């Protein structure tokens, strides 16, 4: 089963390079997602959740950034 084309796989698998201001904007998550991250007990899981939510939000594959 092929879900993404080769070109889509490349775009999805290649992380963007940000400057400091862009990183801050990408990882400024909506309050609802911040609350979900706070429910996780292990700090490494919180970090993983935060990074995934920011990255997938940037790619438009996780949630719309409505505040």
N, C-alpha and C positions, 0 to 999 in steps of 0.2 A: 504494500500500500504506500503510495507516494502522496503526501499531504501538501508539501511545498515543492515548487520547481527548484531546479539547481540555483537559479538566480535568486529566488526568494530565500533559500537556505543560506546562501552567502550573505545576503543583507541581514538576515536575522542573526546569523552567527558571528558577524563582525561587530564588535562593540564600538560605539562612537568614541571619539576623543573630545573631552570637554575641557574648557578652562574653569577656573574656580567659580566664577559667577554662574556658569551653565550647570555645573555640578550642584550648586546650592539650589537652583531652580528645579532641577529634575527630581531631587530627593526631598523637596518640600511637599510632602504628601498631604492629601486631604485629612482632616481630623478623624474621620471614620476609620481610615486605614491606620492612623497613628494609634487609635484605641485598640484595634485588632492586634497590632504589634506589641502593645503593652501587655496584652493578655498572655503572651508567650513567656514561659518561665525561664528558659535558658537564654542568656544573652546572645549566644551564637545564632540561635534560631531567630531572634529579633533582628539581628543584623542581616541575616539571609533573607528574611521577609522584606525588610526595608529595601535592600538592593534589588531584589526581584520585582517588587512593586514599582520602584522608580524606573528600572530598565524597561519593563513591559509596558508601563504607562507611557514612556517616551515613544516606544514603538507602536503604540496604539493597539496593543493586543490584550490588554487587561481591563482597563476601565477608562471611561472618559474623564478628563480632568475638569469636572464641573465642581465648583466650590460653593 
